[in-house]
Amino acid sequence: MTMTGRLLIVLWCVGAVSCDSWTPLPPPQPPNASTMQEIDEFARTIAQIGTEVKSLELADELFASRSFRDLYEHPQAHQAAATALLARREESSHHKKIVGYAMQRLPPEQFVLFVSALADSVERGDAEMDALETTAFAPLNWGRQTLLRYYREPTVQLLLERLAAMPGLPRDRRDSIRDDILTGKALEDYLDYMDMLGRPVED
């Protein structure tokens, strides 16, 4: 059983006793003809964004693309296509990073499954580690990343521990997961910083 499968089981178990924001999700359905058309259309949209934004050194430049903003604002409508596209070996790393950035506003439990599926793709050799890193820890919303804000959730902890154990992930990132995110230090630092700016954020 893949880690994604184990996460689905945990989600079902946790959902029986958890708060409303962490409800169980049904298992994904196999693709059909209409799904394949949706994936191809999504791939064309990502390719268009890739021509508009050729460098992701400053990821915020993605918001200059109307197509990207549409995906970013409505990620749930494209989650299945995004997951499938990330598993395509022939898709460029540039495009896969754009996909990862576009999915940042998925609800927390869906984001965990999305990142887990990407980690599966990396382990199969279908995706690159840098695409996984930029998706899981995107710099677009510093301090508000899903895995940082919800580090207390069992499924998030399970995913973070998996990422911290992946040898292909840069050592400084693995150390940060263990020492900063899983301990709550990263979230605490962000909240303290926002307090210092006079813009307190509820934990």
C-alpha positions in Angstrom: 0.0 0.0 0.0 1.3 3.4 -0.9 1.7 6.3 1.6 -1.3 8.0 -0.1 -3.4 4.9 0.6 -2.3 4.9 4.2 -3.2 8.6 4.5 -6.6 7.9 3.1 -7.1 5.3 5.9 -5.9 7.7 8.5 -8.2 10.4 7.2 -11.2 8.0 7.5 -10.2 7.2 11.1 -9.6 10.7 12.1 -12.7 12.0 10.4 -14.9 10.0 12.8 -13.8 12.1 15.7 -12.3 15.2 14.2 -13.6 18.8 13.8 -15.6 19.7 10.7 -12.5 21.1 8.8 -11.0 17.6 8.8 -13.6 15.3 7.2 -12.9 12.1 5.4 -12.7 12.1 1.6 -13.8 9.4 -0.8 -11.1 7.5 -2.6 -10.2 8.8 -6.1 -12.0 7.3 -9.1 -10.2 5.9 -12.1 -10.0 8.3 -15.1 -12.6 8.1 -17.9 -12.8 9.8 -21.3 -14.2 13.1 -19.9 -11.5 13.1 -17.2 -8.8 12.6 -19.8 -10.2 15.6 -21.7 -10.1 17.6 -18.5 -6.5 16.7 -17.9 -5.5 17.6 -21.4 -7.2 21.0 -21.1 -5.6 21.6 -17.8 -2.2 20.7 -19.3 -2.7 23.3 -22.1 -3.6 25.9 -19.5 -0.4 25.2 -17.5 1.6 25.3 -20.7 0.1 28.7 -21.5 1.0 30.0 -18.0 4.5 28.6 -18.5 5.0 30.7 -21.6 3.7 33.8 -19.8 5.9 33.2 -16.8 9.2 31.7 -17.9 11.0 32.0 -14.5 9.7 31.1 -11.1 12.6 32.7 -9.2 10.0 35.2 -8.1 6.9 33.0 -7.8 4.7 36.0 -7.1 5.0 36.9 -10.8 2.6 34.0 -11.5 -0.2 36.3 -10.4 0.3 38.4 -13.5 -1.3 35.6 -15.4 -5.1 35.6 -15.4 -5.1 31.9 -16.1 -3.0 31.2 -13.1 -5.2 33.4 -10.9 -8.3 31.5 -12.0 -6.6 28.1 -11.0 -5.3 29.5 -7.7 -8.7 30.8 -6.7 -10.5 27.6 -7.6 -8.1 24.7 -7.0 -10.6 22.1 -6.0 -12.2 22.1 -9.5 -8.8 21.1 -10.9 -7.3 18.8 -8.2 -7.8 15.6 -10.1 -6.3 16.9 -13.3 -3.4 18.5 -11.3 -2.6 15.2 -9.6 -2.6 13.4 -13.0 -0.4 16.0 -14.6 2.2 15.8 -11.9 2.4 12.0 -12.6 3.3 12.5 -16.3 7.0 11.9 -16.8 7.1 13.9 -20.0 5.7 17.1 -18.3 8.5 19.6 -17.5 9.6 20.5 -14.0 8.7 24.1 -14.7 5.1 23.1 -15.5 4.9 20.9 -12.4 6.0 23.7 -10.2 3.3 25.9 -11.6 0.7 23.2 -10.9 2.0 23.0 -7.3 1.7 26.7 -6.8 -1.8 26.7 -8.2 -3.0 24.2 -5.7 -1.9 26.1 -2.6 -5.5 27.0 -1.6 -6.8 23.5 -1.5 -8.6 22.7 1.8 -6.0 21.3 4.3 -7.0 17.6 4.1 -7.1 17.7 0.3 -3.7 19.5 0.2 -2.3 16.6 2.3 -3.5 14.0 -0.2 -2.3 16.1 -3.1 1.2 16.5 -1.7 1.2 12.8 -0.8 0.3 11.8 -4.3 3.2 14.0 -5.6 5.6 12.3 -3.2 4.4 9.0 -4.6 5.2 10.3 -8.1 8.7 11.4 -7.0 9.4 8.0 -5.5 8.3 6.3 -8.8 10.6 8.7 -10.8 7.7 10.4 -12.5 8.3 13.8 -10.9 11.3 15.8 -9.6 12.1 16.5 -6.0 12.2 20.2 -6.5 8.6 20.2 -7.7 7.6 18.4 -4.5 9.6 20.8 -2.3 8.1 23.9 -3.9 4.6 22.5 -3.7 4.8 21.4 0.0 6.6 24.6 1.1 5.6 27.2 -1.4 7.0 30.7 -0.7 3.9 32.4 -2.0 2.3 32.6 1.5 5.2 32.7 3.9 4.1 31.6 7.3 0.7 30.5 6.1 1.6 27.3 4.3 -0.8 24.5 5.0 1.8 22.1 6.4 3.0 24.8 8.7 -0.3 26.0 10.0 -1.8 22.5 10.5 1.3 20.8 11.8 -0.7 19.4 14.8 -3.0 17.3 12.7 -2.1 13.6 12.6 -2.2 13.4 8.8 0.0 16.4 8.4 2.5 15.1 11.0 2.6 11.8 9.1 3.3 13.6 5.8 5.9 15.8 7.3 7.7 12.8 8.8 7.6 11.1 5.4 9.1 14.2 3.7 11.8 14.5 6.4 12.8 11.0 5.7 13.2 11.4 2.0 16.9 11.4 1.2 16.4 13.4 -2.0 15.0 16.4 -0.2 17.8 18.9 0.6 19.3 18.4 4.1 18.4 21.9 5.3 14.8 21.4 4.4 14.7 18.0 6.2 16.3 19.6 9.2 13.8 22.5 9.1 10.9 20.1 9.0 12.1 18.2 12.1 13.4 21.2 14.1 11.1 24.0 13.1 7.8 22.8 11.6 7.0 19.6 13.6 8.0 21.4 16.9 5.7 24.3 16.1 8.6 26.8 16.2 8.1 27.9 12.6 4.4 28.8 13.2 5.3 30.5 16.5 8.0 32.6 14.7 5.5 33.6 12.1 2.9 34.6 14.7 5.5 36.6 16.7 6.6 38.4 13.5 3.0 39.3 12.6 2.4 40.6 16.2 5.6 42.7 15.8 4.1 44.3 12.7 0.9 45.0 14.5 -1.1 42.5 12.4 -1.8 39.7 14.9 -3.0 36.4 13.4 -5.1 33.9 15.3 -3.5 30.5 15.7 
